[in-house]
Amino acid sequence: MDIDFKEYQLRCQLRGHEDDVRGISVCGNAGIATSSRDRTVRFWSLDPSDERKYSESKILLGHTSFVGPVVWISPNEQYPDGGIVSGGMDTMVLVWDLRTGEKVQTLKGHQLQVTGIALDNGDIVSSSVDSTLRRWRNGQLVESWEAHKAAIQAVIKLPSGELVTGMVVNLLQVMSLSSTPPPPPNKTTIKIK
């Protein structure tokens, strides 16, 4: 499929971050969340006066170093307006309530930079340069495993329920939970050339 980028036109610019943007998450129809080296997470809503533009509606402060991955929590009973999960160089995973703009959970356990976040049936799965994946449930660490022998740069959840992690050594691993935990989960390794 060829894409003709000449067909795209600049619609608007979102200005507010004071350093480079490190993460972007689409938040359903509610807006866009972004993270930056300026240590902030920002939430941008459609401008009610001009629905072709976005305006900054919340600045989420709590990280002590640059922020990387951001993920949206769809509205649910706990977060009626949705939520944001962010990870940073400060080794923390923070959970934010979009209704109030307040930090509601601080998840500590990683030893180095948090590089990826995925949601898995209400749990938060975080990856880190410390070579671990950590599973958090209701603000508590419930599982931790060293999925690789190298820094993990990203984690996503596939529609099948499997987790895919990416490493600094040109490798992806697809991990599926066995019928009987304990970790580490079953792995499929994909070498990238």
C-alpha positions as a printed NumPy array, in Angstrom:
array([[  0.   ,   0.   ,   0.   ],
       [  1.514,   3.273,  -1.126],
       [  0.799,   6.392,   0.855],
       [  0.973,   9.753,  -0.844],
       [  2.019,  12.088,   1.955],
       [  1.26 ,  15.064,  -0.295],
       [ -2.403,  14.431,   0.54 ],
       [ -1.766,  15.25 ,   4.219],
       [ -1.883,  18.842,   5.437],
       [ -0.907,  20.303,   8.782],
       [ -4.113,  20.619,  10.807],
       [ -2.76 ,  22.014,  14.07 ],
       [  0.272,  22.084,  16.339],
       [  0.227,  21.21 ,  20.021],
       [  2.585,  23.539,  21.845],
       [  3.307,  23.354,  25.544],
       [  6.116,  20.912,  26.259],
       [  9.414,  22.567,  27.101],
       [ 11.607,  19.712,  25.829],
       [ 11.373,  16.9  ,  23.288],
       [  8.253,  14.726,  23.234],
       [  9.004,  11.086,  24.151],
       [  5.575,   9.415,  24.107],
       [  2.124,   9.774,  22.552],
       [ -1.074,   7.881,  23.319],
       [ -4.45 ,   8.214,  21.645],
       [ -7.093,   8.408,  24.369],
       [-10.148,   7.204,  22.483],
       [-12.237,  10.186,  21.443],
       [-11.264,  12.057,  24.626],
       [ -7.953,  13.409,  23.354],
       [ -4.224,  12.753,  23.205],
       [ -1.72 ,  12.196,  26.024],
       [  1.925,  13.141,  25.516],
       [  5.073,  12.818,  27.601],
       [  8.321,  14.694,  27.462],
       [ 11.836,  15.085,  28.66 ],
       [ 10.441,  18.152,  30.504],
       [  9.164,  15.682,  33.187],
       [  5.49 ,  16.238,  32.372],
       [  2.574,  14.319,  30.948],
       [  0.093,  16.529,  29.123],
       [ -3.457,  15.814,  28.089],
       [ -4.836,  17.529,  25.018],
       [ -8.607,  17.735,  24.401],
       [-10.443,  18.707,  21.256],
       [-11.04 ,  22.442,  21.392],
       [-14.815,  22.925,  21.826],
       [-14.711,  26.154,  19.806],
       [-12.883,  24.493,  16.88 ],
       [-12.982,  20.7  ,  16.738],
       [-10.121,  20.69 ,  14.237],
       [ -7.74 ,  21.795,  16.993],
       [ -6.564,  20.451,  20.321],
       [ -5.957,  22.468,  23.452],
       [ -3.927,  21.534,  26.492],
       [ -6.379,  20.665,  29.24 ],
       [ -4.177,  19.069,  31.919],
       [ -0.515,  19.067,  32.928],
       [  0.317,  16.035,  35.062],
       [  3.278,  16.642,  37.371],
       [  4.956,  13.925,  39.429],
       [  7.926,  12.441,  37.6  ],
       [ 11.367,  13.611,  38.73 ],
       [ 13.087,  12.892,  35.409],
       [ 12.047,  12.595,  31.788],
       [  8.87 ,  10.692,  30.964],
       [  8.72 ,   8.107,  28.181],
       [  5.85 ,   5.666,  27.669],
       [  2.236,   6.745,  28.173],
       [ -0.843,   4.533,  27.935],
       [ -4.53 ,   5.377,  28.211],
       [ -6.88 ,   3.588,  30.588],
       [-10.343,   3.498,  29.02 ],
       [-13.136,   4.906,  31.202],
       [-14.264,   2.387,  33.798],
       [-15.801,   2.314,  37.288],
       [-12.55 ,   3.437,  38.941],
       [-11.713,   6.077,  36.3  ],
       [-15.018,   7.398,  34.848],
       [-13.161,   9.852,  32.568],
       [-10.307,   7.437,  31.909],
       [ -6.766,   7.464,  33.182],
       [ -3.163,   7.652,  32.073],
       [ -0.232,   5.424,  33.009],
       [  3.245,   6.885,  32.526],
       [  6.765,   5.587,  33.014],
       [  9.998,   7.478,  33.332],
       [ 13.719,   7.683,  33.707],
       [ 13.048,   8.058,  37.451],
       [ 12.22 ,   4.276,  37.514],
       [  8.591,   4.927,  38.485],
       [  5.268,   4.052,  36.918],
       [  2.606,   6.633,  37.755],
       [ -1.163,   6.256,  37.363],
       [ -3.258,   9.386,  36.815],
       [ -7.009,  10.016,  37.09 ],
       [ -8.059,  12.171,  34.129],
       [-11.134,  13.5  ,  35.922],
       [ -9.043,  15.199,  38.603],
       [ -5.617,  15.321,  36.936],
       [ -4.207,  13.825,  40.136],
       [ -1.631,  11.085,  40.556],
       [ -3.448,   8.178,  42.222],
       [ -0.729,   5.506,  42.29 ],
       [  3.067,   5.433,  42.371],
       [  4.467,   2.032,  41.391],
       [  8.056,   1.528,  42.533],
       [ 10.202,  -1.515,  41.842],
       [ 12.233,  -1.03 ,  38.687],
       [ 15.921,  -0.323,  39.209],
       [ 16.424,   1.59 ,  35.946],
       [ 14.397,   3.6  ,  33.399],
       [ 10.857,   2.417,  32.602],
       [ 10.7  ,   1.952,  28.822],
       [  7.298,   0.429,  28.087],
       [  3.805,   0.012,  29.497],
       [  0.99 ,  -2.294,  28.45 ],
       [ -2.429,  -2.913,  29.969],
       [ -3.434,  -6.538,  30.48 ],
       [ -6.955,  -7.231,  31.781],
       [ -6.803,  -4.432,  34.316],
       [ -3.165,  -5.071,  35.234],
       [ -0.298,  -2.796,  34.279],
       [  2.766,  -4.475,  32.759],
       [  5.92 ,  -2.364,  32.684],
       [  9.281,  -2.981,  31.027],
       [ 12.621,  -1.499,  31.936],
       [ 16.257,  -1.101,  31.041],
       [ 16.836,  -3.27 ,  34.154],
       [ 15.833,  -6.281,  31.934],
       [ 12.625,  -6.99 ,  33.853],
       [  8.913,  -7.005,  33.258],
       [  6.714,  -6.216,  36.233],
       [  2.983,  -6.825,  36.63 ],
       [  1.055,  -4.447,  38.874],
       [ -2.491,  -4.975,  40.146],
       [ -4.383,  -2.362,  42.185],
       [ -1.151,  -0.507,  42.899],
       [  0.732,  -3.587,  44.101],
       [  3.51 ,  -5.593,  42.448],
       [  2.142,  -9.1  ,  41.852],
       [  4.748, -10.52 ,  39.487],
       [  8.243,  -9.725,  38.303],
       [ 10.411, -11.634,  35.914],
       [ 13.646, -11.172,  34.061],
       [ 12.381, -11.75 ,  30.571],
       [ 15.688, -11.061,  28.863],
       [ 19.381, -10.816,  29.565],
       [ 19.435,  -7.355,  28.024],
       [ 17.576,  -4.082,  28.443],
       [ 13.923,  -4.202,  27.406],
       [ 12.926,  -1.193,  25.309],
       [  9.211,  -1.835,  24.746],
       [  6.256,  -4.033,  25.642],
       [  2.842,  -4.39 ,  23.98 ],
       [ -0.095,  -6.735,  24.378],
       [ -1.409,  -8.518,  21.308],
       [ -5.146,  -9.143,  20.802],
       [ -4.329, -12.833,  21.471],
       [ -3.312, -11.885,  25.024],
       [  0.391, -12.501,  24.437],
       [  2.993,  -9.93 ,  25.394],
       [  5.663,  -8.853,  22.929],
       [  8.876,  -7.34 ,  24.253],
       [ 11.63 ,  -5.646,  22.299],
       [ 15.273,  -5.626,  23.349],
       [ 18.407,  -3.665,  22.562],
       [ 19.999,  -6.773,  21.   ],
       [ 17.785,  -6.804,  17.866],
       [ 15.365,  -9.288,  19.38 ],
       [ 11.618,  -9.5  ,  19.971],
       [ 10.051, -12.098,  22.228],
       [  6.41 , -13.163,  22.14 ],
       [  5.394, -14.436,  25.55 ],
       [  2.243, -16.383,  26.33 ],
       [  1.102, -17.355,  29.781],
       [  1.088, -21.069,  30.444],
       [ -1.98 , -22.652,  32.014],
       [ -0.077, -22.881,  35.288],
       [  1.913, -19.819,  36.267],
       [  4.752, -19.27 ,  37.673],
       [  6.952, -17.062,  35.584],
       [  8.791, -16.856,  33.368],
       [  6.124, -17.269,  30.711],
       [  6.61 , -19.326,  27.584],
       [  8.656, -17.424,  25.022],
       [  9.007, -17.28 ,  21.256],
       [ 12.134, -15.488,  20.117],
       [ 12.263, -13.514,  16.873],
       [ 15.694, -12.384,  15.657],
       [ 15.701,  -9.088,  13.77 ],
       [ 18.3  ,  -8.632,  11.082]])
